[in-house]
Amino acid sequence: MKKRLQFYSSLQLKKIFKNKKILITLGPTREYLDPVRYISNSSSGKMGLALAKAFKNVGAIPLMVCGPGVWVPPNLKSVDVVSALEMLEESKKLFSDCDIFICAAAIADYRPLKILKTKMVRGSHPLQIKLIPNPDILATVTALKKHQFCVGFALEDFPYSKPPALKVLKRARMKMIKKRCDLMVLNSARSMEGEEIDATLISSKGFHKFLGPVSKDFCAKSICQAIAQSLEL
């Protein structure tokens, strides 16, 4: 029998999360081809910001590793990075001191083999660019795991506002196990730039909950609840 997501009061959450250090990656990365052109994606960083606010409201201490283009309110602490390699290095540096790690960033899977020092001159012929894989930040950081509770995001292309198919849930569960996560947030590709997210929370403790579509603020609060439940089990 699958366990249900429980509800904790604000007071209970503050007891669980008081002074807990939360490390959150968020936003896109940029992989530059030359000084002005880059490969990136449409991530807004809104989900990561909502998480930081939700944890701060229950007494935790959030620290964000932010990709470019994300505006961070002055009451939240952050470290700015640009590329996937920079995000990885900062995350590894900060990971040992955190209690909870949440990898919410939309990290570019590939980067150019060579970055030109000067702007490419436009030509009339097709352009070929050789790309190489970026490191898997979530898997690389969780490999260093000792006491930390780790949360990953699994982006899938499935129909918006409908519970994901069994095969999609299975892929997310396998990703959770493979990447040593305690909680996986399965979400739709349509969530990236919007105010809402179509999310399903999958826990290594045996419960899962389809939320979406909901606001990213509501999703962040639900993730707090799911982590609290996992820590209390």
C-alpha positions in Angstrom: 0.0 0.0 0.0 1.4 3.4 -1.0 1.6 6.0 1.8 -0.2 9.3 1.3 1.3 12.7 1.5 0.7 14.1 5.0 0.0 17.6 6.1 2.2 19.4 8.6 1.2 22.7 10.3 3.4 25.8 10.0 4.5 25.2 13.6 5.5 21.6 12.9 7.4 22.6 9.8 9.3 25.2 11.7 10.4 22.6 14.2 11.5 20.2 11.5 13.3 22.8 9.3 14.6 25.3 11.9 18.2 26.4 10.8 18.4 23.6 8.2 20.7 24.7 5.4 19.0 24.3 2.0 21.1 24.4 -1.2 19.1 25.0 -4.3 20.2 25.2 -8.0 17.9 27.1 -10.3 17.5 28.8 -13.6 19.2 27.9 -16.9 22.8 27.6 -17.8 24.5 29.2 -20.8 27.1 27.4 -22.9 28.8 30.1 -25.0 29.9 29.5 -28.6 31.7 32.8 -28.9 31.5 36.1 -26.8 27.9 36.8 -27.9 26.2 33.5 -28.8 25.2 30.7 -26.5 23.1 27.5 -26.1 20.5 27.8 -23.4 16.9 27.1 -22.5 13.8 28.8 -21.4 14.0 28.2 -17.6 12.9 31.2 -15.6 14.2 30.0 -12.2 10.7 30.6 -10.7 10.4 27.2 -9.2 13.8 27.5 -7.4 12.9 30.9 -6.1 9.5 29.6 -4.8 11.4 26.8 -3.0 13.8 29.3 -1.4 10.9 31.5 -0.2 9.0 28.5 1.2 11.9 27.2 3.2 12.8 30.6 4.5 9.2 30.9 5.7 9.6 27.8 7.8 12.9 28.8 9.5 15.4 27.2 7.1 18.4 28.9 5.6 18.3 28.7 1.8 21.3 29.4 -0.4 20.8 29.4 -4.2 23.2 28.7 -7.0 21.6 30.7 -9.8 22.0 30.5 -13.5 21.9 33.7 -15.6 18.8 35.9 -16.0 17.2 35.1 -12.6 16.3 38.1 -10.4 16.8 37.2 -6.8 15.1 39.3 -4.0 17.5 41.0 -1.7 16.4 39.0 1.3 17.6 35.7 -0.2 21.2 34.6 -0.6 22.6 33.4 -3.9 25.7 32.7 -5.9 25.6 33.6 -9.6 27.0 31.2 -12.2 26.8 31.0 -16.0 27.8 27.6 -17.3 27.0 24.1 -16.2 30.6 23.6 -15.2 30.5 26.7 -13.0 27.2 25.5 -11.4 28.8 22.1 -10.7 31.8 23.5 -9.1 29.8 25.9 -6.8 27.4 23.1 -5.9 30.2 20.7 -5.0 31.9 23.4 -2.9 28.7 24.2 -0.9 27.2 20.6 -0.7 29.1 19.4 2.3 27.7 22.2 4.5 24.0 21.7 3.5 21.3 19.5 5.0 19.0 19.4 2.0 20.1 19.7 -1.7 17.5 20.5 -4.4 18.6 20.4 -8.0 15.9 22.5 -9.7 18.1 24.1 -12.4 17.6 23.3 -16.1 21.2 22.5 -17.0 22.3 22.4 -20.6 23.1 18.8 -21.5 25.8 19.8 -24.0 28.4 22.5 -24.4 30.6 23.4 -27.4 33.9 21.6 -27.7 35.6 25.0 -28.5 34.6 28.5 -27.5 35.8 31.1 -29.9 37.5 34.1 -28.5 36.1 36.5 -31.1 32.6 36.7 -32.6 31.9 34.3 -35.5 31.6 36.0 -38.8 28.4 35.2 -40.6 28.9 33.1 -43.8 26.6 31.7 -46.5 27.4 28.1 -45.8 25.9 25.8 -43.2 27.6 25.9 -39.8 28.6 22.8 -37.9 29.3 23.0 -34.2 30.7 20.0 -32.3 29.1 19.6 -28.9 30.2 17.5 -26.0 28.2 16.3 -23.0 28.1 18.4 -19.8 28.5 16.5 -16.5 25.4 15.4 -14.7 25.3 17.8 -11.9 22.6 15.9 -9.8 24.4 12.6 -10.1 27.9 14.1 -9.5 26.8 16.0 -6.4 24.7 13.2 -4.8 27.7 10.8 -5.2 29.2 12.9 -2.4 26.2 12.4 -0.2 26.6 11.6 3.5 23.8 12.9 5.6 22.1 15.2 3.0 18.5 14.8 1.8 18.6 15.1 -2.0 15.8 16.2 -4.4 15.9 16.0 -8.1 13.6 17.2 -10.9 12.7 14.9 -13.9 11.4 16.9 -16.9 9.2 14.8 -19.2 7.1 15.6 -22.2 3.6 14.3 -21.2 0.1 15.7 -21.6 -0.4 18.8 -19.4 -2.9 18.7 -16.5 -3.2 14.9 -16.6 -1.5 12.3 -14.2 1.6 10.9 -16.0 1.5 7.5 -17.5 2.9 4.5 -15.7 5.9 4.3 -17.9 6.8 8.0 -17.2 6.4 7.4 -13.5 8.7 4.4 -13.8 11.4 6.4 -15.6 11.3 9.1 -12.8 11.5 6.4 -10.1 14.5 4.8 -11.8 16.1 8.3 -12.1 15.5 8.8 -8.4 17.2 5.5 -7.5 20.1 5.9 -10.0 20.9 9.4 -8.9 20.6 8.6 -5.2 17.7 11.0 -4.6 15.3 10.9 -1.7 12.6 12.7 -3.6 12.0 13.2 -7.3 9.7 16.0 -8.7 8.3 14.8 -12.1 7.1 17.7 -14.2 6.0 18.6 -17.6 8.1 20.4 -20.2 5.3 23.0 -20.5 6.0 24.1 -16.9 9.3 25.8 -17.8 8.3 29.4 -18.4 4.9 29.5 -16.8 3.5 30.5 -13.5 2.2 26.9 -13.0 3.8 23.5 -12.8 2.4 20.2 -13.6 4.1 18.1 -10.9 4.1 14.7 -9.3 6.1 14.1 -6.1 7.8 10.7 -5.9 9.4 9.7 -2.6 11.9 6.9 -1.9 9.8 6.3 1.2 7.0 4.8 -0.9 4.5 7.6 -1.4 3.8 9.7 -4.5 1.3 12.6 -5.1 0.1 14.1 -8.4 -0.3 17.9 -7.7 -0.6 19.6 -11.1 -1.4 21.9 -12.5 -0.7 24.2 -9.5 1.2 27.4 -8.8 4.9 27.1 -8.3 4.4 28.5 -4.8 2.0 25.8 -3.9 4.3 23.2 -5.4 7.2 24.5 -3.3 5.1 24.2 -0.1 4.1 20.7 -1.1 7.8 19.8 -1.6 8.4 21.1 1.9 5.6 18.9 3.2 7.0 15.8 1.3 10.5 16.4 2.7 9.1 16.8 6.2 7.2 13.6 5.9 10.3 11.7 4.6 12.5 13.1 7.4 9.9 12.0 10.0 9.4 8.5 8.7 
